[in-house]
């Protein structure tokens, strides 16, 4: 598979604030943080120490690693068949039915655009709050979530920071509609379950 369980990569770390790394509870979410930082090449998630984003190339960090029962490590990207990948920019499945490297064109029938949305999973949950939303586009670099009333005009082969997907992956029903401060907290809260 893509991840190495029981392995802690020892490598120079991306210099980011501790606050930016709060609320990360899984190796998958740690990898998603890696996508958002251009200089990140690999990651290590340790249940006892947290998420570390690494600046060395994957081939370098794999030579310098330690065994750890609490750690899982991996590359910046995985391909849709679960293998390691050193580059993004191709349309790759990121979980459920959300695809990487794609975007829907903005059209006059777009429902709404929202800033400061933490993850594509939050963006999809927001899509489910609007009757007219059929699909969404999300950009990690700007944290912009655009809700679309149509799935037409899809573009692929974009940067790995850009993702898109349908209203629901069909794995569970739409959540109940929320309004006011609960809707705002959905948009901004730390995505522990993502």
VEXGUKOL-594856 format. One record per atom (N, C-alpha, C, O, CB): x, y, z. Coordinates in steps of 0.2 Angstrom, whole numbers, plus 5000, padded with zeros to 4 digits. Glycine has a CB too. Layout:
BEGIN
XYZ
...
END
This chain:
BEGIN
500449945000
500050005000
500450065000
501050064999
499550005006
500150125001
500450185001
500850205007
501350235007
499950244999
500550185013
500850205019
501250155022
501150095021
500250225024
501750175026
502150125030
502050125037
502150175041
502950145029
501650075040
501450075047
502050055051
502450015049
500850025048
502150085057
502650065062
503350095060
503850075062
502749995062
503250145056
503850185053
503850255055
503350285053
503950175046
504350285057
504450355059
504950385054
505550365055
504550375066
504850425050
505350455045
505750515049
505350555052
505050485039
506350515049
506750565052
507050605047
507450585043
507350525057
506850665047
507050715041
506850785044
506550795048
506550695035
507150835040
507050905041
506250915041
505950895036
507450955037
506050955045
505250965045
505151035042
505551075042
505050965053
504551035040
504251105037
504151145043
503851125048
503551095033
504351205042
504351255048
503651295048
503551345044
504951305047
503151265052
502551295052
502351295059
502651265064
501951255048
501851345061
501651355068
501251295071
500951255067
501151415068
501351285077
501051225080
500251225080
499951175079
501251225088
499951295080
499251295079
499051265072
498451245072
499051375079
499451275067
499151245061
499151175061
498851145056
499651265055
499451135066
499451065066
498951035071
498950975072
500151045067
498551085074
498051055079
497551015076
497351035071
497851115083
497250975080
496650935078
496750885073
496250855070
496150985075
497350865072
497550805067
497550745070
497950725075
498250825063
497050695068
496950635072
497150575068
497150515071
496250635075
497250575062
497350515058
497950525053
498150585051
496750495054
498250475051
498850485045
498550515039
498850555036
499150415044
497950495037
497650525031
497550605032
497750635027
496950495030
497350625037
497250695038
497950735038
498050785036
496950715045
498450695041
499150725041
499450725034
499750775032
499650675045
499250675030
499450685023
499150735019
499450775015
499250615019
498450755021
498150805018
498450875019
498450925015
497350805020
498650885025
499050945027
499650945023
499851005021
499250935035
499950895021
500550895017
500450925010
500850955007
500850825016
499850905008
499650935001
499651015001
499751044996
498950904999
499451035007
499351115007
499951155008
499951215007
498951125013
500551115009
501151155010
501651125004
501851075003
501551135017
501851175000
502251164994
502851124995
503051084991
502351224990
503251145001
503851115002
503851045005
504351015006
504251165007
503251025007
503150965010
503250905005
502950904999
502450955013
503650855006
503750795002
503450735004
503350685001
504450795000
503450725011
503250665014
502950685021
503050745023
503850615015
502650635025
502450645031
502550595036
502650535034
501650665031
502550605042
502550555048
501950575053
501950635055
503150545051
501450525054
500950535059
501150495065
501150435064
500250535056
501150515071
501350475077
500750495082
500650545083
502050495080
500450435084
499850445089
500150475095
499650505099
499550385090
500750475097
500950505103
501350565102
501450605107
501450455107
501550585096
501850655095
501550695090
501750755090
502550635093
501050675086
500750715081
500950705074
501250655072
500850785083
500850755070
500950755063
501550795061
501650855063
500350785059
502050765057
502650805055
502650805047
502550755044
503250765058
502750865045
502750875037
503550875036
503850915039
502350935035
503750835031
504450835030
504650865023
504250855018
504650755030
505250895023
505450925017
505950885012
506050905006
505850995019
506250835015
506650795010
506250745006
505650735007
507050745015
506550735000
506150684995
506050624998
506350595003
506650674989
505550584996
505350524999
505850474999
505950435004
504650494995
506250464993
506750424993
507350434998
507650385001
507150424986
507450495000
507950515005
507650495012
508050465016
508050585005
507050515014
506750495020
506650425022
506650395027
506050535022
506550385016
506450315017
507150275019
507150225022
506250285011
507750305018
508350285020
508450295027
508850265031
508950305016
508150355030
508350375037
507650365041
507250415041
508550445037
507550315043
506850305047
506950255053
507450225054
506350265042
506550265058
506550225064
505950185065
505350205062
506650275070
505950135068
505350095070
504950125075
505250145080
505550015071
504350125075
503950155080
503250125080
502950125075
503850235080
503050095085
502350065086
501750115085
501250095083
502250025092
501950175086
501450225086
501350265080
500950315079
501550275092
501850255075
501950295069
501650265063
501750205062
502650325068
501450305058
501350295051
501650345047
501550405048
500550285050
501950325041
502250375037
502150365030
501850305028
503050375038
502150415026
502050405019
502250465014
502450515017
501350395018
502050465008
502250515003
501750565003
501250565006
502350484996
501850625000
501450674999
500750654995
500250674997
501750734995
500850614990
500250584986
500250514986
500750474986
500250614979
499650484985
499550414984
499150414977
498750454976
499150374990
499250364973
498850354967
498150324969
498050294975
499150314962
497650324965
497050294966
497050224967
496550194971
496550314960
497550184965
497650114967
498050104973
498150044975
497950074961
498150154977
498450144984
499250144983
499550124988
498250084987
499550164978
500250154977
500550224979
500250274979
500450134970
501250224980
501550294981
501650334975
501650304969
502250284984
501550394975
501650444970
502050504972
501950534977
500950464967
502550524968
502950584969
502650644966
502950694968
503650574967
502150634962
501850694959
501150694959
500850644959
502150704952
500850754960
500150764959
499950794953
500250774948
499850814965
499350824952
499150854946
498750804941
498550834936
499750874942
498750744943
498350704940
497650694944
497650704950
498650634938
497150674941
496550664944
496550594948
496650544946
495950664940
496550604955
496650544959
496150544965
495950604967
497350544963
495950484966
495450484971
495750494978
496250464980
495050414971
495350544982
495650564989
495250534994
495450545000
495750634989
494750494993
494350474998
493650474996
493350524994
494450505005
493250414997
492550414995
492550424987
492750384984
492150474999
492250484985
492150494978
492450564976
492350594971
491450494976
492850594981
493150664980
493750654976
494250614977
493250704986
493850684970
494450674965
494950734966
494750794967
494150674958
495550724965
496050774966
496250794959
496250754954
496650744969
496450854958
496750884951
496150904947
496250904941
497150834948
495550914949
494950934945
494650994948
494651014954
494550874944
494251024944
493851084946
493251094941
493251074935
494251154946
492651114944
492151134939
492151204937
492351244942
491451114943
492051224931
492051294929
491451324933
490951304934
491851294922
491651384935
491151434938
490651454933
490851474927
491451494941
490051454934
489551464929
488951514933
488951514939
489151404927
488551544929
488051584932
487551544937
487251574941
487651624927
487551484936
487151444940
487451414947
487151384950
486851384936
488051444948
488351424954
487951444960
487651494960
489051454955
487951404965
487551414971
487851474975
487551524977
487451354975
488551454977
488851504982
489551484982
489751434981
488551504989
490051534984
490751524985
490851544992
490651594995
491151564980
491251504996
491351515003
492151515004
492451465002
490951465007
492351555008
493051555010
493151525017
492751515020
493351625010
493851515018
494051485025
493651425027
493551415032
493851535030
493651375022
493351315023
493951265024
494351265020
492851285017
493951225029
494551185031
494751135027
495351125025
494451165038
494251095024
494451035020
493951025015
493351055015
494550975024
494050985009
493550965004
492950925007
492450935005
493850924999
493150895013
492550855016
492050905019
491450895019
492850805021
492350955022
491851015025
491451045019
490851055019
492251065028
491851055013
491551085007
490951045005
490451065003
492051095002
491050975005
490550935003
489950935007
489350925005
490850855002
490050935014
489550945019
489151005018
488551005019
489850935026
489451065016
489151125015
488651115009
488151145009
489651185014
488951085004
488551074998
487851035000
487351054997
488951024993
487850995004
487250955007
486751005010
486250985011
487450895011
487051065012
486551105016
486151155011
485751185013
486951155020
486351145004
485951185000
485651144995
485951104991
486451234996
484951154994
484551114990
484851114982
484751064979
483851134990
485051174980
485251174973
485951144972
486151144966
485151244971
486351134977
486951114976
487051034973
486750994976
487451114982
487351024967
487450964964
488150934965
488250874966
487250964957
488650984965
489350964965
489751024968
489451074969
489650944958
490351014970
490751064973
491451064970
491751004968
490751054980
491851114971
492551124969
492851154975
492551194979
492651164963
493451124977
493851154983
494551164981
494851124977
493751104988
494851214984
495551234982
495951234989
495751284993
495651294978
496351194991
496751194997
497151254998
497251285003
497251134997
497451284992
497851344993
497551404995
497851444998
498251354986
496851404993
496551464995
495951455000
495651495003
496151504989
495851385002
495251365006
494651395003
494151405007
495451385013
494551394997
493951414994
493551354992
493751314988
494051464988
492851364994
492451304992
491851334988
491551384990
492051274999
491751314982
491251334977
490751284976
490951224974
491651354970
490151294977
489551254976
489251264970
489151314968
489051254982
489151204966
488851214959
488251174959
488051124962
489351174954
487751204954
487151174953
487151134947
486651104945
486651234952
487751114944
487751074939
488451034939
488951064942
487651104932
488550974936
489150944936
489450954929
489950914927
489150864937
489250994925
489451004918
490151044918
490251074923
488951034913
490451044913
491151084912
491651074918
491851114921
490951154913
491751004918
492350984923
492950984919
493050964914
492150914925
493451014923
494151014920
494650974925
494550974931
494451084921
495050934922
495450884925
496250904924
496350944919
495350814924
496650874927
497350884926
497650944929
498150974927
497550884919
497350964934
497551034938
497951014943
498250954944
496951074940
498151064947
498651054953
498351014958
497651004959
498851124956
498750974962
498450934967
498050964973
497650934977
498950894970
498151034973
497751074978
497051084976
496651094981
498051144979
496851064970
496151074968
495851014967
496050964965
496151114961
495251004970
494850944971
494150964969
493851024969
494850914978
493750904967
493050914966
492650854967
492950794968
492950944958
492050854968
491650794969
490850814969
490650874969
491850764976
490450764970
489750764970
489450784977
489850794981
489450704968
488850804977
488550824983
488650774989
488750784994
487750834982
488650704987
488650654992
489050594988
488950584982
487950634995
489450554992
489750494990
489350434990
489550384988
490450484994
488750444993
488250394993
488350344998
488050284998
488150354987
488850355003
489050315008
488650315014
488550275018
489750315010
488350375015
487850395021
487350445018
487550485014
488250415027
486850455022
486350505020
486550575021
487050585025
485650495023
486250625017
486450695019
486350705026
485850685029
486050745014
486750745029
486650765036
486050815037
485750845032
487250805039
485750825043
485150865043
485350935042
485950955043
484850865051
484950985040
485051045038
485251085044
484951075050
484551085034
485751125044
485951175050
485951245048
486051265042
486651155053
485851285053
485851355051
486251395057
486351365062
485051385051
486351455055
486651505060
487351475062
487751455058
486251505066
487551485069
488151475072
488451405071
489051385070
488151495079
487951355070
488151285069
488451275062
488951235061
487551235070
488151305057
488351305050
489051335050
489451315046
487851345046
489151395054
489851425054
490351385057
490851375054
489751495057
490151345062
490651305065
490851245061
491351215061
490351275072
490351215057
490451165052
490951185047
491451145045
489851145048
490951255045
491451275040
492151285043
492651265040
491151345038
492151305049
492851325052
493151275057
493751275058
492751385056
492751225059
493051185065
493551135062
493651125056
492451135068
493951115067
494551065066
494251005063
493850975067
495051055072
494450975057
494150915054
494450855057
494750815054
494250915047
494250845064
494450785067
494350715063
494750665063
494250775074
493750715060
493550655057
493650645050
493550595047
492750645058
493950695047
494150695040
494750655038
494950645033
494250765037
END
